[in-house]
Amino acid sequence: MVCWRRSLAMVAAVMVACGVGSYSGQVTGRPGSGGPPGSGGTPATATDLPCDVADVLTSSCTSCHGSPPSGGAPMSLTSLVQLLAASPSNAAVTTGQACVQRMASTTSPMPPLPAAPVDPAKQTAFSAWVSSGMPAGSCGVDAGTPDPVFSGSPTCTSGAYWTGGTGSTMRPGEACIACHSLGDGPAFAIAGTAYPSGHEYNDCDGTAAQGAIVTVTDSTNVSRSFTVNSAGNFYGAASAGWPVFPITAKITFGGKTRAMSGAVTTGDCNTCHTLNGANGAPGRIALP
């Protein structure tokens, strides 16, 4: 579901942004893959970036440049310290400055073609923030009181991983829309993976979440609901002008509900709800 038939190497080559990286053939965070399994079960906290800056990075960068980075990306783009650091591709500029250059580039744009470019107004705002010295901000998703479900170590509760093939159960835990936006899969407005715990590895089946209902409400207060399948995946296309971003979401299972504490400007849920969480998310979309 969350990626189509091109090879992982091709996906990585197209998706790496804001720097230069090479694909290693590893699925970051999956045990036994050769990639690092992450930093344990420590939940992410609210980001130290301004919300408009976090919005640009979430919608255009962190499908690869998450925490930890994936798909061959050389660094994360989820915190101020990472943007202030020297760019891996050009030590003469900061990573933030490199992002500005890549967003404006016609030969090596970020995000790479055929993905849509960053909106010009957002580019201008991001560039102005970088030019002003990249002052800290405070923006987060699902930040607040720690939840016990996010206190555990990385795991694969089901013990079953996606091993190949296409369809609605493929690549649980990975960024669905970022991959499908490249053109060979159906277009989704909302897509993600639900799990029974807060820190599950990429490609691990979220089997225990099957039957959960994810309800997404857009800024016009119109809601749509999606049923989680046997891999933990859920997804849906845009319809009749829905959704109008930003959106909020909640997951309901066994008569209980877990709701997001803030609105977001992307329906690509797994860009934030990663193994250890990115952009303020504490980890995976976890059952209540």
C-alpha positions as CSV (number, residue, x, y, z in Angstrom):
1,M,0.0,0.0,0.0
2,V,2.6,2.6,1.0
3,C,4.8,2.2,-2.0
4,W,4.6,0.9,-5.6
5,R,6.5,-1.4,-7.8
6,R,9.8,0.5,-8.4
7,S,12.8,-0.7,-6.6
8,L,13.8,0.7,-3.3
9,A,17.0,2.0,-4.9
10,M,14.9,4.0,-7.4
11,V,12.6,5.4,-4.7
12,A,15.6,6.5,-2.6
13,A,17.3,8.2,-5.6
14,V,14.2,10.2,-6.3
15,M,13.2,11.0,-2.7
16,V,16.5,12.2,-1.1
17,A,16.3,16.0,-0.5
18,C,18.1,18.8,1.2
19,G,21.5,17.0,0.8
20,V,23.3,14.2,-1.0
21,G,23.0,10.7,0.1
22,S,23.3,7.1,-1.2
23,Y,21.0,4.2,-0.8
24,S,22.4,1.4,1.2
25,G,19.8,-1.3,0.5
26,Q,18.8,-1.2,4.2
27,V,15.4,-0.7,5.7
28,T,16.3,1.7,8.5
29,G,15.2,0.6,11.9
30,R,14.2,-3.0,11.0
31,P,16.2,-5.5,13.0
32,G,18.5,-7.7,11.0
33,S,18.6,-5.2,8.1
34,G,22.0,-3.9,9.0
35,G,20.6,-0.5,9.6
36,P,20.5,1.1,13.1
37,P,17.4,0.3,15.0
38,G,16.9,3.8,16.4
39,S,17.6,5.3,19.7
40,G,15.3,3.2,21.8
41,G,11.8,4.0,23.0
42,T,12.3,7.6,24.0
43,P,9.3,9.6,22.8
44,A,9.9,12.7,20.7
45,T,9.0,16.0,22.2
46,A,7.6,19.1,20.6
47,T,9.9,20.4,17.9
48,D,12.0,23.6,18.5
49,L,11.1,24.9,15.0
50,P,8.5,27.5,14.2
51,C,5.3,25.9,12.9
52,D,5.5,27.3,9.4
53,V,9.1,25.9,9.1
54,A,8.0,22.6,10.5
55,D,5.1,22.5,8.1
56,V,7.5,22.9,5.0
57,L,9.8,20.2,6.3
58,T,7.0,17.8,7.2
59,S,5.2,18.1,3.9
60,S,8.3,18.0,1.6
61,C,11.4,16.6,3.4
62,T,10.8,14.3,6.4
63,S,9.5,11.3,4.5
64,C,13.2,10.6,4.1
65,H,14.8,13.2,6.4
66,G,12.9,12.0,9.5
67,S,14.2,10.8,12.8
68,P,16.0,8.6,12.1
69,P,16.6,9.4,8.4
70,S,15.6,6.7,5.8
71,G,15.9,5.9,2.1
72,G,19.6,7.0,2.0
73,A,19.0,10.5,3.3
74,P,22.2,11.7,5.0
75,M,20.6,13.6,7.9
76,S,17.4,14.4,9.8
77,L,15.5,17.6,9.3
78,T,13.4,17.6,12.4
79,S,15.2,20.0,14.8
80,L,16.9,23.3,14.9
81,V,20.3,21.9,15.7
82,Q,20.2,19.8,12.5
83,L,19.4,22.8,10.4
84,L,22.1,24.9,12.0
85,A,24.7,22.2,11.3
86,A,27.0,22.2,8.2
87,S,25.4,20.7,5.1
88,P,26.7,17.2,4.4
89,S,27.0,18.2,0.7
90,N,28.6,21.6,1.2
91,A,30.3,22.4,4.5
92,A,30.5,26.1,3.6
93,V,26.7,26.5,4.2
94,T,24.3,25.3,6.9
95,T,21.8,22.6,6.2
96,G,19.1,25.2,6.4
97,Q,20.8,27.3,3.7
98,A,21.2,24.2,1.6
99,C,17.5,23.5,1.9
100,V,16.8,27.0,0.6
101,Q,19.1,26.5,-2.3
102,R,17.5,23.1,-3.1
103,M,14.0,24.4,-2.9
104,A,14.8,27.1,-5.5
105,S,17.0,24.9,-7.7
106,T,15.8,24.2,-11.3
107,T,18.5,21.5,-11.8
108,S,18.4,19.6,-8.5
109,P,15.2,20.7,-6.7
110,M,14.0,19.7,-3.3
111,P,11.7,17.7,-3.2
112,P,13.0,16.0,-6.3
113,L,10.8,15.7,-9.5
114,P,8.2,14.5,-10.1
115,A,7.1,15.6,-6.6
116,A,5.4,19.0,-6.5
117,P,7.7,21.9,-5.5
118,V,7.3,23.7,-2.3
119,D,4.7,26.5,-2.6
120,P,6.5,29.8,-3.5
121,A,5.0,31.6,-0.5
122,K,6.3,28.8,1.8
123,Q,9.7,29.0,0.1
124,T,9.8,32.7,0.7
125,A,8.8,32.3,4.4
126,F,11.4,29.5,4.9
127,S,14.1,31.5,3.2
128,A,13.3,34.6,5.3
129,W,13.6,32.5,8.5
130,V,17.0,31.1,7.4
131,S,18.2,34.6,6.5
132,S,17.1,35.9,10.0
133,G,19.5,33.4,11.7
134,M,17.0,30.5,12.1
135,P,15.5,31.6,15.5
136,A,14.0,28.8,17.6
137,G,10.2,28.3,17.8
138,S,7.9,25.9,19.4
139,C,5.6,23.6,17.4
140,G,4.5,20.1,18.0
141,V,2.1,17.3,17.2
142,D,0.8,15.1,20.0
143,A,3.1,16.8,22.5
144,G,2.1,16.9,26.1
145,T,1.8,14.4,28.9
146,P,3.8,11.2,28.1
147,D,1.6,8.2,27.4
148,P,2.8,4.8,28.7
149,V,2.2,3.2,25.3
150,F,5.2,5.2,24.1
151,S,7.6,4.2,26.9
152,G,8.6,0.8,25.5
153,S,11.6,-0.1,23.3
154,P,11.3,-0.6,19.5
155,T,9.6,-3.9,18.6
156,C,7.5,-5.7,16.1
157,T,4.6,-6.9,18.1
158,S,3.2,-9.1,15.3
159,G,6.5,-10.7,14.5
160,A,5.5,-10.6,10.9
161,Y,7.1,-8.3,8.2
162,W,6.1,-7.3,4.7
163,T,8.4,-9.3,2.4
164,G,7.3,-8.2,-1.0
165,G,4.4,-7.8,-3.4
166,T,2.0,-5.0,-4.0
167,G,-1.4,-4.1,-2.7
168,S,-3.1,-2.7,0.4
169,T,-0.8,-4.5,2.9
170,M,2.5,-3.5,1.5
171,R,5.2,-1.5,3.4
172,P,3.4,-0.8,6.7
173,G,5.0,2.0,8.7
174,E,6.5,3.8,5.7
175,A,5.4,7.1,4.2
176,C,2.6,6.2,1.9
177,I,1.8,9.4,0.1
178,A,5.4,10.5,-0.4
179,C,5.9,7.2,-2.4
180,H,2.6,7.2,-4.3
181,S,3.0,10.9,-5.3
182,L,5.8,9.7,-7.6
183,G,3.2,8.4,-10.0
184,D,2.9,4.6,-10.1
185,G,0.4,4.1,-7.3
186,P,-3.1,5.4,-6.5
187,A,-3.4,8.9,-5.2
188,F,-4.2,9.2,-1.5
189,A,-5.2,12.1,0.6
190,I,-4.9,10.3,3.9
191,A,-2.7,7.2,4.5
192,G,-0.8,5.7,7.4
193,T,-0.3,2.6,9.6
194,A,-1.7,1.8,13.1
195,Y,0.1,-0.3,15.6
196,P,-0.6,-1.8,19.1
197,S,2.4,0.0,20.5
198,G,4.2,3.3,20.0
199,H,7.6,2.2,18.6
200,E,7.2,-0.5,15.9
201,Y,9.8,-1.1,13.1
202,N,9.2,-0.2,9.4
203,D,7.6,-3.0,7.4
204,C,6.3,-4.7,10.6
205,D,2.6,-5.7,10.2
206,G,0.3,-3.9,12.5
207,T,-2.0,-7.0,12.7
208,A,-3.3,-6.3,16.1
209,A,-4.8,-3.0,15.0
210,Q,-6.9,-4.6,12.3
211,G,-10.5,-3.2,12.5
212,A,-9.6,0.0,14.2
213,I,-11.3,3.1,12.8
214,V,-9.2,6.2,12.0
215,T,-11.4,9.3,11.7
216,V,-10.0,12.4,10.0
217,T,-11.7,15.8,10.4
218,D,-10.7,18.7,8.1
219,S,-10.7,22.4,8.7
220,T,-14.3,22.7,7.5
221,N,-15.3,20.2,10.2
222,V,-16.1,17.4,7.6
223,S,-15.0,14.0,8.7
224,R,-14.1,10.7,6.9
225,S,-13.4,7.4,8.5
226,F,-11.0,4.6,7.4
227,T,-10.8,1.0,8.6
228,V,-7.4,-0.4,9.4
229,N,-6.5,-3.6,7.5
230,S,-4.6,-6.7,8.4
231,A,-1.2,-5.0,8.0
232,G,-2.3,-2.0,10.0
233,N,-2.6,0.2,7.0
234,F,-5.4,2.7,6.3
235,Y,-5.8,5.1,3.4
236,G,-8.3,7.1,1.3
237,A,-8.5,9.4,-1.7
238,A,-9.6,13.0,-1.8
239,S,-13.3,13.4,-2.6
240,A,-15.6,16.4,-3.3
241,G,-13.1,18.9,-2.1
242,W,-12.2,17.0,1.0
243,P,-9.9,17.3,2.9
244,V,-9.3,21.0,3.4
245,F,-6.1,21.2,5.5
246,P,-5.1,21.4,8.3
247,I,-6.7,18.3,9.7
248,T,-7.0,16.5,13.0
249,A,-7.4,12.7,13.5
250,K,-8.4,10.1,16.1
251,I,-8.2,6.3,16.2
252,T,-10.9,4.2,17.9
253,F,-10.6,0.6,18.9
254,G,-12.3,-1.6,21.5
255,G,-14.5,1.3,22.6
256,K,-11.6,3.6,23.3
257,T,-10.2,6.6,21.4
258,R,-6.9,8.3,21.1
259,A,-6.9,11.7,19.5
260,M,-4.2,14.0,18.2
261,S,-3.7,17.2,20.3
262,G,-3.0,19.5,17.3
263,A,-3.8,20.0,13.6
264,V,-1.4,19.1,10.8
265,T,-1.0,20.1,7.1
266,T,-0.3,16.7,5.6
267,G,-2.3,13.5,5.4
268,D,0.9,11.4,5.0
269,C,0.6,10.2,8.6
270,N,3.8,8.0,8.7
271,T,6.0,11.0,7.9
272,C,5.6,12.0,11.5
273,H,4.5,8.8,13.1
274,T,7.8,7.0,12.6
275,L,9.6,4.4,14.7
276,N,10.6,7.0,17.3
277,G,8.4,9.9,16.1
278,A,9.3,13.1,14.1
279,N,8.1,16.7,14.2
280,G,6.7,16.3,17.7
281,A,4.8,13.0,17.2
282,P,5.7,10.6,20.0
283,G,6.0,7.6,17.8
284,R,3.6,5.4,15.8
285,I,-0.1,5.8,15.5
286,A,-0.9,3.6,18.5
287,L,-4.1,2.0,19.6
288,P,-5.8,3.6,22.6
